Amino acid sequence: MTHTPRRPDLAVKILDERVRNYPLPHYATEGSAGMDLRALLDAPLTLAPGDCELVRTGLAVHIGDPGLAGMILPRSGLGHKQGIVLGNLVGLIDSDYQGELMISVWNRGQSTVVLEPFERLAQYVLVPVVQAELTVVDSFDSSLRGDDGFGSSGRC
């Protein structure tokens, strides 16, 4: 038997009326982890290799629960096939942020890419957050790894 947890309610503000002509971000399937975000562009956007641009979505999402955060992630097909990824690699949206969702798009590929207005450009994923308190100590309890750095556990 599958258990479907209750979905948190997120407040969404439409900041540009053109967004109403397209579906709001939603889960495409029951198993989808992310909701697609669309590019709010006035005209096609040409990105030469190495170019990075900030693209509007026309939406503001207020999470409101400090136990949650939003993440903007690249769409795998755009990244693999066309080289379009996020300029900041991952966008982190704090629960108290109420401004417009923006997508930093970077053409890391070798060819020029044209992005079309309202093209599905990134994904919005809601994730749990655990906040911590820092305690200053003079030393840590020993562990097998200790302070060995990157790659210290071998390749396999």
CNS distance restraints for C-alpha pairs under 8 A (distance, minus, plus):
assign (resid   9 and name CA) (resid  63 and name CA) 7.97 0.50 0.50
assign (resid  10 and name CA) (resid  61 and name CA) 6.64 0.50 0.50
assign (resid  10 and name CA) (resid  62 and name CA) 6.17 0.50 0.50
assign (resid  10 and name CA) (resid  63 and name CA) 5.36 0.50 0.50
assign (resid  10 and name CA) (resid  64 and name CA) 7.80 0.50 0.50
assign (resid  11 and name CA) (resid  61 and name CA) 5.70 0.50 0.50
assign (resid  11 and name CA) (resid  62 and name CA) 5.24 0.50 0.50
assign (resid  11 and name CA) (resid  63 and name CA) 6.71 0.50 0.50
assign (resid  12 and name CA) (resid  59 and name CA) 6.80 0.50 0.50
assign (resid  12 and name CA) (resid  60 and name CA) 5.68 0.50 0.50
assign (resid  12 and name CA) (resid  61 and name CA) 4.56 0.50 0.50
assign (resid  12 and name CA) (resid  62 and name CA) 6.51 0.50 0.50
assign (resid  13 and name CA) (resid  59 and name CA) 5.73 0.50 0.50
assign (resid  13 and name CA) (resid  60 and name CA) 5.05 0.50 0.50
assign (resid  13 and name CA) (resid  61 and name CA) 6.42 0.50 0.50
assign (resid  14 and name CA) (resid  19 and name CA) 7.00 0.50 0.50
assign (resid  14 and name CA) (resid  20 and name CA) 7.79 0.50 0.50
assign (resid  14 and name CA) (resid  58 and name CA) 6.14 0.50 0.50
assign (resid  14 and name CA) (resid  59 and name CA) 4.93 0.50 0.50
assign (resid  14 and name CA) (resid  60 and name CA) 6.65 0.50 0.50
assign (resid  15 and name CA) (resid  58 and name CA) 4.89 0.50 0.50
assign (resid  15 and name CA) (resid  59 and name CA) 5.52 0.50 0.50
assign (resid  15 and name CA) (resid  60 and name CA) 7.05 0.50 0.50
assign (resid  15 and name CA) (resid 100 and name CA) 7.66 0.50 0.50
assign (resid  16 and name CA) (resid  58 and name CA) 5.09 0.50 0.50
assign (resid  16 and name CA) (resid  59 and name CA) 7.50 0.50 0.50
assign (resid  17 and name CA) (resid  21 and name CA) 7.91 0.50 0.50
assign (resid  18 and name CA) (resid  22 and name CA) 7.86 0.50 0.50
assign (resid  19 and name CA) (resid  23 and name CA) 7.89 0.50 0.50
assign (resid  19 and name CA) (resid  24 and name CA) 7.69 0.50 0.50
assign (resid  19 and name CA) (resid  40 and name CA) 7.64 0.50 0.50
assign (resid  19 and name CA) (resid  58 and name CA) 6.47 0.50 0.50
assign (resid  19 and name CA) (resid  59 and name CA) 7.96 0.50 0.50
assign (resid  20 and name CA) (resid  24 and name CA) 7.63 0.50 0.50
assign (resid  22 and name CA) (resid 118 and name CA) 7.91 0.50 0.50
assign (resid  25 and name CA) (resid  35 and name CA) 5.10 0.50 0.50
assign (resid  25 and name CA) (resid  36 and name CA) 5.38 0.50 0.50
assign (resid  25 and name CA) (resid  37 and name CA) 5.96 0.50 0.50
assign (resid  26 and name CA) (resid  34 and name CA) 7.84 0.50 0.50
assign (resid  26 and name CA) (resid  35 and name CA) 4.80 0.50 0.50
assign (resid  26 and name CA) (resid  36 and name CA) 6.75 0.50 0.50
assign (resid  27 and name CA) (resid  32 and name CA) 5.56 0.50 0.50
assign (resid  27 and name CA) (resid  33 and name CA) 7.23 0.50 0.50
assign (resid  27 and name CA) (resid  34 and name CA) 6.30 0.50 0.50
assign (resid  27 and name CA) (resid  35 and name CA) 5.06 0.50 0.50
assign (resid  27 and name CA) (resid  36 and name CA) 7.73 0.50 0.50
assign (resid  28 and name CA) (resid  32 and name CA) 6.22 0.50 0.50
assign (resid  28 and name CA) (resid  35 and name CA) 7.32 0.50 0.50
assign (resid  33 and name CA) (resid 125 and name CA) 6.30 0.50 0.50
assign (resid  34 and name CA) (resid 123 and name CA) 5.35 0.50 0.50
assign (resid  34 and name CA) (resid 124 and name CA) 5.23 0.50 0.50
assign (resid  34 and name CA) (resid 125 and name CA) 4.61 0.50 0.50
assign (resid  34 and name CA) (resid 126 and name CA) 7.64 0.50 0.50
assign (resid  35 and name CA) (resid 123 and name CA) 5.25 0.50 0.50
assign (resid  35 and name CA) (resid 124 and name CA) 5.09 0.50 0.50
assign (resid  35 and name CA) (resid 125 and name CA) 6.61 0.50 0.50
assign (resid  36 and name CA) (resid 120 and name CA) 5.94 0.50 0.50
assign (resid  36 and name CA) (resid 121 and name CA) 7.09 0.50 0.50
assign (resid  36 and name CA) (resid 122 and name CA) 5.78 0.50 0.50
assign (resid  36 and name CA) (resid 123 and name CA) 4.46 0.50 0.50
assign (resid  36 and name CA) (resid 124 and name CA) 6.30 0.50 0.50
assign (resid  37 and name CA) (resid  57 and name CA) 6.77 0.50 0.50
assign (resid  37 and name CA) (resid 120 and name CA) 5.66 0.50 0.50
assign (resid  37 and name CA) (resid 121 and name CA) 5.87 0.50 0.50
assign (resid  37 and name CA) (resid 122 and name CA) 5.19 0.50 0.50
assign (resid  37 and name CA) (resid 123 and name CA) 5.55 0.50 0.50
assign (resid  37 and name CA) (resid 124 and name CA) 6.65 0.50 0.50
assign (resid  38 and name CA) (resid  57 and name CA) 5.94 0.50 0.50
assign (resid  38 and name CA) (resid 117 and name CA) 7.96 0.50 0.50
assign (resid  38 and name CA) (resid 118 and name CA) 4.87 0.50 0.50
assign (resid  38 and name CA) (resid 119 and name CA) 5.28 0.50 0.50
assign (resid  38 and name CA) (resid 120 and name CA) 4.35 0.50 0.50
assign (resid  38 and name CA) (resid 121 and name CA) 5.38 0.50 0.50
assign (resid  38 and name CA) (resid 122 and name CA) 7.08 0.50 0.50
assign (resid  39 and name CA) (resid  55 and name CA) 6.26 0.50 0.50
assign (resid  39 and name CA) (resid  56 and name CA) 6.26 0.50 0.50
assign (resid  39 and name CA) (resid  57 and name CA) 5.47 0.50 0.50
assign (resid  39 and name CA) (resid 116 and name CA) 7.52 0.50 0.50
assign (resid  39 and name CA) (resid 117 and name CA) 5.74 0.50 0.50
assign (resid  39 and name CA) (resid 118 and name CA) 4.56 0.50 0.50
assign (resid  39 and name CA) (resid 119 and name CA) 5.47 0.50 0.50
assign (resid  39 and name CA) (resid 120 and name CA) 6.46 0.50 0.50
assign (resid  39 and name CA) (resid 121 and name CA) 5.96 0.50 0.50
assign (resid  40 and name CA) (resid  55 and name CA) 6.78 0.50 0.50
assign (resid  40 and name CA) (resid  56 and name CA) 5.24 0.50 0.50
assign (resid  40 and name CA) (resid  57 and name CA) 4.93 0.50 0.50
assign (resid  40 and name CA) (resid  58 and name CA) 6.16 0.50 0.50
assign (resid  40 and name CA) (resid 117 and name CA) 5.87 0.50 0.50
assign (resid  40 and name CA) (resid 118 and name CA) 5.49 0.50 0.50
assign (resid  41 and name CA) (resid  45 and name CA) 7.44 0.50 0.50
assign (resid  41 and name CA) (resid  55 and name CA) 7.29 0.50 0.50
assign (resid  41 and name CA) (resid  56 and name CA) 7.25 0.50 0.50
assign (resid  41 and name CA) (resid 116 and name CA) 7.31 0.50 0.50
assign (resid  41 and name CA) (resid 117 and name CA) 4.60 0.50 0.50
assign (resid  41 and name CA) (resid 118 and name CA) 6.71 0.50 0.50
assign (resid  42 and name CA) (resid 117 and name CA) 6.44 0.50 0.50
assign (resid  43 and name CA) (resid 116 and name CA) 7.01 0.50 0.50
assign (resid  43 and name CA) (resid 117 and name CA) 6.02 0.50 0.50
assign (resid  44 and name CA) (resid 114 and name CA) 6.32 0.50 0.50
assign (resid  44 and name CA) (resid 115 and name CA) 5.53 0.50 0.50
assign (resid  44 and name CA) (resid 116 and name CA) 4.58 0.50 0.50
assign (resid  44 and name CA) (resid 117 and name CA) 5.85 0.50 0.50
assign (resid  45 and name CA) (resid 114 and name CA) 5.48 0.50 0.50
assign (resid  45 and name CA) (resid 115 and name CA) 5.04 0.50 0.50
assign (resid  45 and name CA) (resid 116 and name CA) 6.53 0.50 0.50
assign (resid  45 and name CA) (resid 117 and name CA) 7.96 0.50 0.50
assign (resid  46 and name CA) (resid 112 and name CA) 6.91 0.50 0.50
assign (resid  46 and name CA) (resid 113 and name CA) 5.82 0.50 0.50
assign (resid  46 and name CA) (resid 114 and name CA) 4.39 0.50 0.50
assign (resid  46 and name CA) (resid 115 and name CA) 6.38 0.50 0.50
assign (resid  47 and name CA) (resid  51 and name CA) 5.49 0.50 0.50
assign (resid  47 and name CA) (resid  52 and name CA) 7.33 0.50 0.50
assign (resid  47 and name CA) (resid 106 and name CA) 7.86 0.50 0.50
assign (resid  47 and name CA) (resid 107 and name CA) 6.26 0.50 0.50
assign (resid  47 and name CA) (resid 112 and name CA) 5.61 0.50 0.50
assign (resid  47 and name CA) (resid 113 and name CA) 5.25 0.50 0.50
assign (resid  47 and name CA) (resid 114 and name CA) 6.17 0.50 0.50
assign (resid  47 and name CA) (resid 115 and name CA) 7.75 0.50 0.50
assign (resid  48 and name CA) (resid 107 and name CA) 6.75 0.50 0.50
assign (resid  48 and name CA) (resid 111 and name CA) 6.67 0.50 0.50
assign (resid  48 and name CA) (resid 112 and name CA) 4.30 0.50 0.50
assign (resid  48 and name CA) (resid 113 and name CA) 6.48 0.50 0.50
assign (resid  49 and name CA) (resid 107 and name CA) 5.27 0.50 0.50
assign (resid  49 and name CA) (resid 108 and name CA) 6.00 0.50 0.50
assign (resid  49 and name CA) (resid 109 and name CA) 5.64 0.50 0.50
assign (resid  49 and name CA) (resid 110 and name CA) 5.43 0.50 0.50
assign (resid  49 and name CA) (resid 111 and name CA) 5.76 0.50 0.50
assign (resid  49 and name CA) (resid 112 and name CA) 5.73 0.50 0.50
assign (resid  49 and name CA) (resid 113 and name CA) 7.97 0.50 0.50
assign (resid  50 and name CA) (resid 106 and name CA) 6.69 0.50 0.50
assign (resid  50 and name CA) (resid 107 and name CA) 5.29 0.50 0.50
assign (resid  50 and name CA) (resid 108 and name CA) 5.49 0.50 0.50
assign (resid  50 and name CA) (resid 109 and name CA) 7.36 0.50 0.50
assign (resid  51 and name CA) (resid 106 and name CA) 5.79 0.50 0.50
assign (resid  51 and name CA) (resid 107 and name CA) 5.57 0.50 0.50
assign (resid  51 and name CA) (resid 108 and name CA) 7.80 0.50 0.50
assign (resid  52 and name CA) (resid  87 and name CA) 6.26 0.50 0.50
assign (resid  52 and name CA) (resid 104 and name CA) 6.84 0.50 0.50
assign (resid  52 and name CA) (resid 105 and name CA) 5.50 0.50 0.50
assign (resid  52 and name CA) (resid 106 and name CA) 4.21 0.50 0.50
assign (resid  52 and name CA) (resid 107 and name CA) 6.46 0.50 0.50
assign (resid  53 and name CA) (resid  87 and name CA) 7.91 0.50 0.50
assign (resid  53 and name CA) (resid 104 and name CA) 5.73 0.50 0.50
assign (resid  53 and name CA) (resid 105 and name CA) 5.43 0.50 0.50
assign (resid  53 and name CA) (resid 106 and name CA) 6.62 0.50 0.50
assign (resid  54 and name CA) (resid 102 and name CA) 6.52 0.50 0.50
assign (resid  54 and name CA) (resid 103 and name CA) 5.63 0.50 0.50
assign (resid  54 and name CA) (resid 104 and name CA) 4.41 0.50 0.50
assign (resid  54 and name CA) (resid 105 and name CA) 6.25 0.50 0.50
assign (resid  55 and name CA) (resid 102 and name CA) 5.69 0.50 0.50
assign (resid  55 and name CA) (resid 103 and name CA) 5.03 0.50 0.50
assign (resid  55 and name CA) (resid 104 and name CA) 6.18 0.50 0.50
assign (resid  55 and name CA) (resid 105 and name CA) 7.09 0.50 0.50
assign (resid  56 and name CA) (resid 100 and name CA) 7.40 0.50 0.50
assign (resid  56 and name CA) (resid 101 and name CA) 6.75 0.50 0.50
assign (resid  56 and name CA) (resid 102 and name CA) 4.84 0.50 0.50
assign (resid  56 and name CA) (resid 103 and name CA) 6.40 0.50 0.50
assign (resid  57 and name CA) (resid 100 and name CA) 7.11 0.50 0.50
assign (resid  57 and name CA) (resid 101 and name CA) 5.88 0.50 0.50
assign (resid  57 and name CA) (resid 102 and name CA) 5.93 0.50 0.50
assign (resid  57 and name CA) (resid 103 and name CA) 7.37 0.50 0.50
assign (resid  58 and name CA) (resid 100 and name CA) 6.54 0.50 0.50
assign (resid  58 and name CA) (resid 101 and name CA) 7.30 0.50 0.50
assign (resid  59 and name CA) (resid 100 and name CA) 5.45 0.50 0.50
assign (resid  59 and name CA) (resid 101 and name CA) 5.92 0.50 0.50
assign (resid  60 and name CA) (resid  98 and name CA) 6.03 0.50 0.50
assign (resid  60 and name CA) (resid  99 and name CA) 5.37 0.50 0.50
assign (resid  60 and name CA) (resid 100 and name CA) 4.27 0.50 0.50
assign (resid  60 and name CA) (resid 101 and name CA) 5.60 0.50 0.50
assign (resid  61 and name CA) (resid  97 and name CA) 7.83 0.50 0.50
assign (resid  61 and name CA) (resid  98 and name CA) 6.13 0.50 0.50
assign (resid  61 and name CA) (resid  99 and name CA) 7.39 0.50 0.50
assign (resid  61 and name CA) (resid 100 and name CA) 7.36 0.50 0.50
assign (resid  61 and name CA) (resid 101 and name CA) 7.25 0.50 0.50
assign (resid  62 and name CA) (resid  95 and name CA) 6.62 0.50 0.50
assign (resid  62 and name CA) (resid  96 and name CA) 6.61 0.50 0.50
assign (resid  62 and name CA) (resid  97 and name CA) 6.21 0.50 0.50
assign (resid  62 and name CA) (resid  98 and name CA) 5.08 0.50 0.50
assign (resid  63 and name CA) (resid  68 and name CA) 7.13 0.50 0.50
assign (resid  63 and name CA) (resid  69 and name CA) 7.11 0.50 0.50
assign (resid  63 and name CA) (resid  70 and name CA) 7.73 0.50 0.50
assign (resid  63 and name CA) (resid  94 and name CA) 7.82 0.50 0.50
assign (resid  63 and name CA) (resid  95 and name CA) 4.78 0.50 0.50
assign (resid  63 and name CA) (resid  96 and name CA) 6.68 0.50 0.50
assign (resid  63 and name CA) (resid  97 and name CA) 7.69 0.50 0.50
assign (resid  64 and name CA) (resid  95 and name CA) 5.04 0.50 0.50
assign (resid  64 and name CA) (resid  96 and name CA) 5.56 0.50 0.50
assign (resid  65 and name CA) (resid  95 and name CA) 5.75 0.50 0.50
assign (resid  65 and name CA) (resid  96 and name CA) 7.75 0.50 0.50
assign (resid  66 and name CA) (resid  94 and name CA) 7.88 0.50 0.50
assign (resid  66 and name CA) (resid  95 and name CA) 5.38 0.50 0.50
assign (resid  66 and name CA) (resid  96 and name CA) 7.44 0.50 0.50
assign (resid  66 and name CA) (resid 129 and name CA) 7.25 0.50 0.50
assign (resid  67 and name CA) (resid  95 and name CA) 7.82 0.50 0.50
assign (resid  67 and name CA) (resid 128 and name CA) 5.73 0.50 0.50
assign (resid  67 and name CA) (resid 129 and name CA) 4.88 0.50 0.50
assign (resid  67 and name CA) (resid 130 and name CA) 6.48 0.50 0.50
assign (resid  68 and name CA) (resid  94 and name CA) 7.86 0.50 0.50
assign (resid  68 and name CA) (resid  95 and name CA) 6.18 0.50 0.50
assign (resid  68 and name CA) (resid 126 and name CA) 6.69 0.50 0.50
assign (resid  68 and name CA) (resid 127 and name CA) 5.60 0.50 0.50
assign (resid  68 and name CA) (resid 128 and name CA) 4.54 0.50 0.50
assign (resid  68 and name CA) (resid 129 and name CA) 5.13 0.50 0.50
assign (resid  69 and name CA) (resid  92 and name CA) 7.13 0.50 0.50
assign (resid  69 and name CA) (resid  93 and name CA) 5.72 0.50 0.50
assign (resid  69 and name CA) (resid  94 and name CA) 5.21 0.50 0.50
assign (resid  69 and name CA) (resid  95 and name CA) 5.28 0.50 0.50
assign (resid  69 and name CA) (resid 126 and name CA) 5.80 0.50 0.50
assign (resid  69 and name CA) (resid 127 and name CA) 5.43 0.50 0.50
assign (resid  69 and name CA) (resid 128 and name CA) 6.38 0.50 0.50
assign (resid  69 and name CA) (resid 129 and name CA) 6.38 0.50 0.50
assign (resid  70 and name CA) (resid  92 and name CA) 5.97 0.50 0.50
assign (resid  70 and name CA) (resid  93 and name CA) 4.66 0.50 0.50
assign (resid  70 and name CA) (resid  94 and name CA) 6.59 0.50 0.50
assign (resid  70 and name CA) (resid  95 and name CA) 7.36 0.50 0.50
assign (resid  70 and name CA) (resid 124 and name CA) 6.54 0.50 0.50
assign (resid  70 and name CA) (resid 125 and name CA) 5.61 0.50 0.50
assign (resid  70 and name CA) (resid 126 and name CA) 4.57 0.50 0.50
assign (resid  70 and name CA) (resid 127 and name CA) 6.18 0.50 0.50
assign (resid  71 and name CA) (resid  90 and name CA) 6.69 0.50 0.50
assign (resid  71 and name CA) (resid  91 and name CA) 5.39 0.50 0.50
assign (resid  71 and name CA) (resid  92 and name CA) 4.74 0.50 0.50
assign (resid  71 and name CA) (resid  93 and name CA) 5.87 0.50 0.50
assign (resid  71 and name CA) (resid 123 and name CA) 7.93 0.50 0.50
assign (resid  71 and name CA) (resid 124 and name CA) 5.62 0.50 0.50
assign (resid  71 and name CA) (resid 125 and name CA) 5.09 0.50 0.50
assign (resid  71 and name CA) (resid 126 and name CA) 6.29 0.50 0.50
assign (resid  71 and name CA) (resid 127 and name CA) 7.28 0.50 0.50
assign (resid  72 and name CA) (resid  90 and name CA) 5.81 0.50 0.50
assign (resid  72 and name CA) (resid  91 and name CA) 4.62 0.50 0.50
assign (resid  72 and name CA) (resid  92 and name CA) 6.49 0.50 0.50
assign (resid  72 and name CA) (resid  93 and name CA) 7.71 0.50 0.50
assign (resid  72 and name CA) (resid 103 and name CA) 7.54 0.50 0.50
assign (resid  72 and name CA) (resid 122 and name CA) 6.54 0.50 0.50
assign (resid  72 and name CA) (resid 123 and name CA) 5.53 0.50 0.50
assign (resid  72 and name CA) (resid 124 and name CA) 4.74 0.50 0.50
assign (resid  72 and name CA) (resid 125 and name CA) 6.46 0.50 0.50
assign (resid  73 and name CA) (resid  86 and name CA) 7.18 0.50 0.50
assign (resid  73 and name CA) (resid  89 and name CA) 7.38 0.50 0.50
assign (resid  73 and name CA) (resid  90 and name CA) 5.47 0.50 0.50
assign (resid  73 and name CA) (resid  91 and name CA) 6.71 0.50 0.50
assign (resid  73 and name CA) (resid 122 and name CA) 5.73 0.50 0.50
assign (resid  73 and name CA) (resid 123 and name CA) 5.11 0.50 0.50
assign (resid  73 and name CA) (resid 124 and name CA) 6.47 0.50 0.50
assign (resid  73 and name CA) (resid 125 and name CA) 7.48 0.50 0.50
assign (resid  74 and name CA) (resid  78 and name CA) 7.58 0.50 0.50
assign (resid  74 and name CA) (resid  79 and name CA) 6.89 0.50 0.50
assign (resid  74 and name CA) (resid  84 and name CA) 7.80 0.50 0.50
assign (resid  74 and name CA) (resid  85 and name CA) 5.40 0.50 0.50
assign (resid  74 and name CA) (resid  86 and name CA) 5.90 0.50 0.50
assign (resid  74 and name CA) (resid  89 and name CA) 7.74 0.50 0.50
assign (resid  74 and name CA) (resid  90 and name CA) 7.70 0.50 0.50
assign (resid  74 and name CA) (resid 121 and name CA) 7.23 0.50 0.50
assign (resid  74 and name CA) (resid 122 and name CA) 4.74 0.50 0.50
assign (resid  74 and name CA) (resid 123 and name CA) 6.14 0.50 0.50
assign (resid  75 and name CA) (resid  79 and name CA) 6.39 0.50 0.50
assign (resid  75 and name CA) (resid  85 and name CA) 7.56 0.50 0.50
assign (resid  75 and name CA) (resid 121 and name CA) 6.57 0.50 0.50
assign (resid  75 and name CA) (resid 122 and name CA) 5.14 0.50 0.50
assign (resid  75 and name CA) (resid 123 and name CA) 6.27 0.50 0.50
assign (resid  76 and name CA) (resid  80 and name CA) 6.02 0.50 0.50
assign (resid  77 and name CA) (resid  81 and name CA) 5.67 0.50 0.50
assign (resid  77 and name CA) (resid  82 and name CA) 7.56 0.50 0.50
assign (resid  78 and name CA) (resid  82 and name CA) 5.15 0.50 0.50
assign (resid  78 and name CA) (resid  83 and name CA) 6.25 0.50 0.50
assign (resid  78 and name CA) (resid  84 and name CA) 5.29 0.50 0.50
assign (resid  78 and name CA) (resid  85 and name CA) 7.17 0.50 0.50
assign (resid  78 and name CA) (resid 121 and name CA) 7.77 0.50 0.50
assign (resid  79 and name CA) (resid  83 and name CA) 4.44 0.50 0.50
assign (resid  79 and name CA) (resid  84 and name CA) 4.54 0.50 0.50
assign (resid  79 and name CA) (resid  85 and name CA) 5.17 0.50 0.50
assign (resid  80 and name CA) (resid  84 and name CA) 7.73 0.50 0.50
assign (resid  82 and name CA) (resid 107 and name CA) 7.93 0.50 0.50
assign (resid  82 and name CA) (resid 109 and name CA) 6.45 0.50 0.50
assign (resid  82 and name CA) (resid 111 and name CA) 7.80 0.50 0.50
assign (resid  82 and name CA) (resid 113 and name CA) 6.98 0.50 0.50
assign (resid  83 and name CA) (resid 106 and name CA) 8.00 0.50 0.50
assign (resid  83 and name CA) (resid 107 and name CA) 5.54 0.50 0.50
assign (resid  83 and name CA) (resid 108 and name CA) 5.14 0.50 0.50
assign (resid  83 and name CA) (resid 109 and name CA) 4.15 0.50 0.50
assign (resid  83 and name CA) (resid 110 and name CA) 7.60 0.50 0.50
assign (resid  84 and name CA) (resid 105 and name CA) 6.54 0.50 0.50
assign (resid  84 and name CA) (resid 106 and name CA) 5.66 0.50 0.50
assign (resid  84 and name CA) (resid 107 and name CA) 4.72 0.50 0.50
assign (resid  84 and name CA) (resid 108 and name CA) 6.26 0.50 0.50
assign (resid  84 and name CA) (resid 109 and name CA) 6.99 0.50 0.50
assign (resid  85 and name CA) (resid  89 and name CA) 6.90 0.50 0.50
assign (resid  85 and name CA) (resid 105 and name CA) 5.84 0.50 0.50
assign (resid  85 and name CA) (resid 106 and name CA) 5.38 0.50 0.50
assign (resid  85 and name CA) (resid 107 and name CA) 6.56 0.50 0.50
assign (resid  85 and name CA) (resid 108 and name CA) 7.01 0.50 0.50
assign (resid  86 and name CA) (resid  90 and name CA) 6.55 0.50 0.50
assign (resid  86 and name CA) (resid  91 and name CA) 7.98 0.50 0.50
assign (resid  86 and name CA) (resid 103 and name CA) 7.11 0.50 0.50
assign (resid  86 and name CA) (resid 104 and name CA) 5.30 0.50 0.50
assign (resid  86 and name CA) (resid 105 and name CA) 4.63 0.50 0.50
assign (resid  86 and name CA) (resid 106 and name CA) 5.47 0.50 0.50
assign (resid  87 and name CA) (resid 104 and name CA) 4.97 0.50 0.50
assign (resid  87 and name CA) (resid 105 and name CA) 5.22 0.50 0.50
assign (resid  87 and name CA) (resid 106 and name CA) 4.77 0.50 0.50
assign (resid  88 and name CA) (resid 104 and name CA) 6.54 0.50 0.50
assign (resid  91 and name CA) (resid 103 and name CA) 7.81 0.50 0.50
assign (resid  93 and name CA) (resid  97 and name CA) 6.62 0.50 0.50
assign (resid 103 and name CA) (resid 122 and name CA) 7.30 0.50 0.50
assign (resid 107 and name CA) (resid 112 and name CA) 7.83 0.50 0.50
assign (resid 107 and name CA) (resid 113 and name CA) 7.41 0.50 0.50
assign (resid 115 and name CA) (resid 119 and name CA) 6.90 0.50 0.50
assign (resid 142 and name CA) (resid 146 and name CA) 6.31 0.50 0.50
assign (resid 145 and name CA) (resid 153 and name CA) 7.94 0.50 0.50
assign (resid 148 and name CA) (resid 152 and name CA) 5.73 0.50 0.50
assign (resid 151 and name CA) (resid 155 and name CA) 6.92 0.50 0.50
